[in-house]
Amino acid sequence: MSARQSPLRKAEPVSTVLIVEDDPAVAEALALLLDLHDIPSRVARTPAEALAAVGEGRIRLVVQDMNFRPGATSGEDGAALFRALRRADPALPVLLMTAWTSLETAVALVREGAADYFGKPWDDTKLVAAVRNLTRLRALEEESARARDERAASRAVLASRHDLRGLVYESEAMHRLVSLAVKIAPADVPVLVTGPNGAGKERIAEIVQANSRRAGAPFVKVHAGALPHDLLESELFGVEAGAYTGAHRMREGRFEAAHGGTLFLDEIGTLPPEGQVKLLRILQSGEFERLGSSHTRRVDVRVVCATNADLAEQIRKGLFREDLYFRLNVVELAVPALKDRPDDVLPLAAALLASFAAPRPAPALSPAARRALVGYAWPGNVRELENRLRRALLVDGGELLGPTALGFGDDAPATAAPERGDPAERAALESVIVKHAGRVSQAAEELGLSRQALYRKMERLGITLERRPRD
């Protein structure tokens, strides 16, 4: 094995392009071409040398020949090497160099995942462009993988130090939210949890309670929108016997029940004006009277509220008190919609399936089902995901769930579920496609790829064009 470096380089670079070519003249020509463009490379003469080089972990791209035995023309050697490289490093991009006699094999390998193929003799400009772009994408993938590993480590530390109430997530957006929730939990101030219906606001409230000094005290939940307005006061503050017809005995309200702990008021935006006034008073002083009583009582309660409404807009319309809003919104925890955190969909689905199927083993999701789940917009958020999975287990009950069992049918979303590391590659490819206004031929030329190879990458990454591409 030989390494080719610029004379100014003192040591072998951390990552490089591996040229796998048994013809010394061709190997030298390729190495010189890359060197002229400041692309570090090294040469392996045999498949065994190539696999050893990849095993060292410093190869970012492989440019490989298709034939290595004297007189061989079918490309079988190249196919075997390509598959061995895929086993060694499934994310490693491979460019195939082929003569016309092994072209059919090269085309088949591109369908298996090779980045592209170039015929001999090759076009220097296109080859260099392809090498540059593929190595850049590989670098982006590696950086993305490092960031994912760091986030995973950070999540593990957070979960080891705090009670996250079994919350399952992988997205950076949720990690920031949960980190803020456990940070403010001990502060004992009112918290406003905002976000769409079904996104998990109650779970965030539970995390605040579980990591506060009130963790062992009552955690009382009240859905303000589900209480009739004429019963709201008695439900929250209690009622004395004889206060109204049918009130035969004294009953304490939710605030008294939560004394020393936390009261979670869901859908606070539906609270009527009279309820808002009394809530404001208890937040300011801790004081209240039961319905039908003139005796003032005091409670020590932390209030956590949740809403899917735009309270600022309700204030402008005169439907919500501004002073109450500022009392409640000491800290706001905004829960993102599920469509805005697609990284969470599959981990959530796996955890929910395991929970719903217990004690039986959870069924697996087919590749098509995974694509459908990630590509769907989830207007009902996590609650809708739960319902679809429950239904799938009841209706299907098999060991493998497809999109039909999940209720998607033949109109399952076409967006592909990105593999790990693909978000960076997807973003890079999308930027080039947008730059050329969807003209695939021009985008492929800039990337140094054939149109077919670019289309395959787009399909794998779930990149679609809004209109018919202009080639």
N, C-alpha and C positions, 0 to 999 in steps of 0.2 A: 504494500500500500504506500502511496506517496501523497504528500501534501504540497499544494501550491499556494504560496503566499507572496504578497508584495514584498520587495526587498526592504521596505521600511518597517515591516511587521517583525517584532521580536519574538512573538510566540503565537501559537495557533489560536485563532479566534474562538470565542466561547461557542458560537454556533456558525454553521457553514452549510454550503451546498455539497452534497455528495454526488459525484459523477461515477456511475457504474458502467464501465466500458472496457472490453478486453482488447480493443484495437488501440495501440499506443498513439497512432497518428490522430485518430478521432478524439481520444481522451485529451490529448495535448491541445487540439484545436478548441475543444469546449472549455478547457481550463483557461486558455489564453483569452478567449472571448469574455469569460466572466471576469477575469483579472483586469482586463481593459476597462471594465465598468465598475471596478472596485467592489466586486462581489467575491468574497472568499470562497474557495472551493478546495476539495480534496478528491483524490481518485481512488476507486477500488477496482481491481482488475477482475475479481470473481464475485459471485453471489455470496460466498462465505465471508470474504473480506467486507462486503457491503453490510451484511448483518452484524458483523463484529463492530463496525463503525457506528451503526445505528444504536447498538447496545451501549455505547459509551454515553449516549444521551446528549450529544452536541450537534446533531444534524437537524437542520430546519427544513430541508427539501432534498429529494432524491431525483436526479436525472438519470434514468437507466436505459440501457440498450435492451433489445428483445431477444438477442441470441448470443450465447457464450461458448458453444461447442463448435469446433471447426466444421464448416459445411452446413450448420443448422440454419434453417430458414423459416420454420413454422412459428417461432416465437414461444414455444413451450417453456424454454428456460426462463424467458422474461416473465411469463405468466406465473411460474412457480416462485420466482423471486418476489414479484409484486405481492403475491398472497402471503408470502413469508414476512414481508415488510409490514403488511397490514396487521398480521398477528402480533408482530413486535411492537408496533406503534400505530394503532388505528387512525390517529389524527394526522399522521405524517403525510404531506402531499407528495405525490409521485408523478413526474412527467416522463412519458415514454418516448423513446427515440426509435423509430421503426423504418425499415425498408418496405417497399410495396409488398414483398412476399409475406410479411407478418402483419400487414395492416389490419386484416380481419380480427386477429387476436387482440391487437391494440384497441380497436374499437370496442370489443367485448369487455376489455378490462376497464375502459372508461365507464362503462355501464356498472361495473363492480365498484367504482369509486376512485379510479385514477383521475388525477386533476385534468389531464389532457394528453394528447400525443402530437409529436412532430415528426414529419417525414425527413428522411435523409436524401439529399442535403437539406439543411434547415435554413429558415430565414433568420438571420442574426438579430434583427430589430425585434421581431415578434418573440423570439426565444428569450431574449434579455428582458423584454417587458413581462413575459409570463413568469420568469424566475423572480423578478423584482416584486411583482404583485403577490405571488404565492408566498414568498418569504415574509413579506409585510403582513399578510393575513395570518400566517403562522405565528408571527410575533404578537399580533393582536390577540390571538387565541391563547397564547401562553400567558400574556398579561391578564386576560380575562380569567384564566384558570387560577392564577395566583390570587387575584382579587376574590374569587369564589372561595378558595381555601382559607383566606384571611377572614372572610365573612363567616364561614363555617366555624372556624376557631373562636371567633368572637361570640357567635350564637351559643357555642358549647360553654364558654365561660359564663355568659349571662344566665344560661339555664342552670349551671352548677351553683350559682350564688343567689338566685332568686326563684321564687315559685311562679312559674309561667302558666300555671293551670292547664298544662297539657297542650298549650297552643302550638300548632304546627305551621311553620313558615320557612321560606328560604329567601324571599325577596329582601332587597336592601331597604325598600320603603317600610316594610313591616318591622325590620330590625331597628330602624331609627325610632319608629313609634313605640315599640316595646321597651327600648332602652330609655326613652323619655318617661314612659309610664312608671318603670321601677325607680327611676331617679326622683320623681316628684312624689311617689307614694308615701314616704315618711313625713312629708311636709305638712300633712293634715289640713290642706286647703281645699276649697271646692274645686271640682274638676268638671269640665264640659267635654263629653265625648261626642264627636260629630262624624257623620258618614252616612252612606245610603243604607236602606233597609237590607238586613240580611248579611251585612259585611262583617259583623263580629264585634259590635260595640259593647254588648254585654260582657263578652269575654275580656275585653280590655278593662272594663270596670272591675271585674273579678280580680284581675292582676293587680290593679291599684289597691284593692282591699287586702289581698293576700300578702302584699309586701309593705303594708303600713303597720303602725303600732297598734292598730285595731284588728289585726289579723285573726285573733282568737275570739273577737266579739261578734255580735249579730251582723249579718249582711242581709238587709231586707230589700226586696225588689218590688217596685210598684210600676205598673204600666199605666201612665197617666191617661193615655188615649183610650184605654179599655174601661175606665171608670166613668159611670154616668155623672154628669156635672152636679146633680143634686145630692149625690152621695160622696163626692170627692172630699169635702171638708171633714165629714165624719170618718172616712177611711184614713185620711192623713193624720188628723188631730184627735180622733176619738170622739165618743159621745157619752153623755150622762143618761142614766135611766130616766125615762119620761121626757126626754128632750123633744121627741116627736112621736106621733102615733106609731106604735109597733116597737119603740125603743124600750123594752122591758127591763133591760139591765145595762149596767155600765160596760163600755167596751173601749179599751185603749186603742189608739191609732198607730199608724205605721211608724211615726216619729218616736213614740214611746217604746215601741217594740225594738227599735234600732238603737236605743240609748246605749252609749259607750261604743257603738259600732258605726256602720256605714249604711246610709239609705241611698239606694239606686233608683232614681226617677227616670224611667224611660219615656221617650216621646214627650219631653218637657214642653215642646212647642204647642201642644194641644191643651195646655193648662188654661182654664178660663181666667178672666181678669181678677175675680175675687180670690181665686186660689193663688194667683201670682202675688197679690198683696200679702197674704198670710205667709207664703213661702219666703218672701223678702224679709218679713219681720223675724221669722225664726232663724234665718241666716244671719241677721244682724245681731240678735240678742239671745237666741236660743230659747225664747219664750213663746208660749202659745196657751190657748184655752180650749178645753174640750167643748164640743157643741153642747149647748145647754148649761154651761158652767161659767161662772165669773172668776173662778179660781185660776190664777196664772201658774203655769208649770214651766219648769226648765228642763232641757235635755242637752246632752252632749252628743251630737251626731255630726258625722262628716257626710256631706251631700255630694254625690256624683250623679250628674245628669247626662242624658243622651238625647240626641235629636237627629232626624234626617232632614229637618227643615232649615231654611236659610233664616236664622233669627234676625240678622241685620235687616233683611227685607221685611220681616214681620214687624220689626220696630218701625220702619218707615211707613207701614200701613196702619200703625196704631194697634196691632194685635198682640204685641209683646212689650212689656215694660223695659225701657232701656236701663234703668237702675238695677233691675233684677238680672238682666243680661250681664252687666259688669260684675255683679256679685257672684254669679255662677261661673263666669269665664275667667277665673284666676289663671287656670291652665287649660288650654284646649288640646285635646288629643284627637287628631283627625285620622279616621280609619279610611284607607283608600279602598275604592271599589275593586272587586276581584279582577275585572278586566284590565286594571292598571297595574296588576302584579301577577302576570302570567307565570312567573317562576314558582308561585305558590300552588298552582292548580293541581299538578300531578302529585306533589307530596301530600297535599290535603286529601286528594282522591284515594291515595294508598292508605292513609291513616284512617279515613272514614270507612273504607271497605273492610279493613281489618277489624274495626270496632263493630260494624254492623253484622259481619259474618261470624263473629266469635260465638261459640268456641270452635267453629269449623274454620279451616284455612280459607283465607280470602282469595277470591278469584283474581286472575291477572287481567290486565287491560291489553287488548290487541293494539298493534301499532296504529291502526285506523282509529280506534277509540281514543288513543292518546292524542292523535292529531286533532280529532274532533273536540276533545276537552280543551286543549290549549287554544284552538282557533275560535272557540265560541265566545261571544261578548258577555255572557253571564249577567243579564239584567237583574236577575234575582240574587246575585252574589253567592256567598257560601251556602245560604239556605237553599238556593236552587240546586247547587251541586249536591248537597245532602239528599234532597228529594229525588234527583235523578239516579243517584247511586242506590238508594233504598229500593226504588222501583225496579232497577236493573236486577238486583238480587232476588226480588220477589218474582219477577216475570221470567228471568232467564235461569238463574241458579246453576249455571255451568261453571267450568273451571276457567273459561276465557270469555271476557265480555267484549263485544264489538259495539260499534256506534249505534246499531239498531236497538240493542238492549238498553242503551242510554237515552233513547228517545230521539236520536238524530235522524235515523232512517237514511234514505238516499241523498238527502240534502245536507249531509254532514259538512261542517266547515272545511274548506280546502286548505287552510293554513296548516303547514307542517309544524309539528312540534320540534323546536330546535334541539339539536344535540348539545351536550355540554361543550362550551367554548364557541358555539356558533353565533351568539348575539353579536360579537365583535365582527365576525366575518360577514354576517348579514348586513350590519350597518355599513361596512366598507363597500360591499357590492351595491347596496341600495344608493349610496351617495354617487357612485359612478353612473348607475342607470338613470338617476334623476338628472345628473349633469347633462346627459345626452338625451333628455326628454323621452326616455323609454325606447330609444333606438338601440336595439340589442346588438346589431352589427357593430355600431360605433363603440358601444360599451365594451364589447368583447375585444375589439381591436386595442383599446386602451389597456385592458387588463392582460392582453397577450394570450387570450383564450380563443378557442373556436366558438362559434355560435352554439354548437351543440353542447359543448362543455359548460358554457355559461347558463344555458337553459337547464341543464341538469343540476347545477348548483342552485339556481333559482328555485327549482322544484323541491330540492332537498331542504332549503331554508325557508320555504313557504313564501317566497317573494312572487307576487303577482302584479301584472300590469293592468291598470284601470281601463285601458283601451287596447286595441290590437296593436302590437308592436310594429313600428315602421322600420323595416329592414332595408 
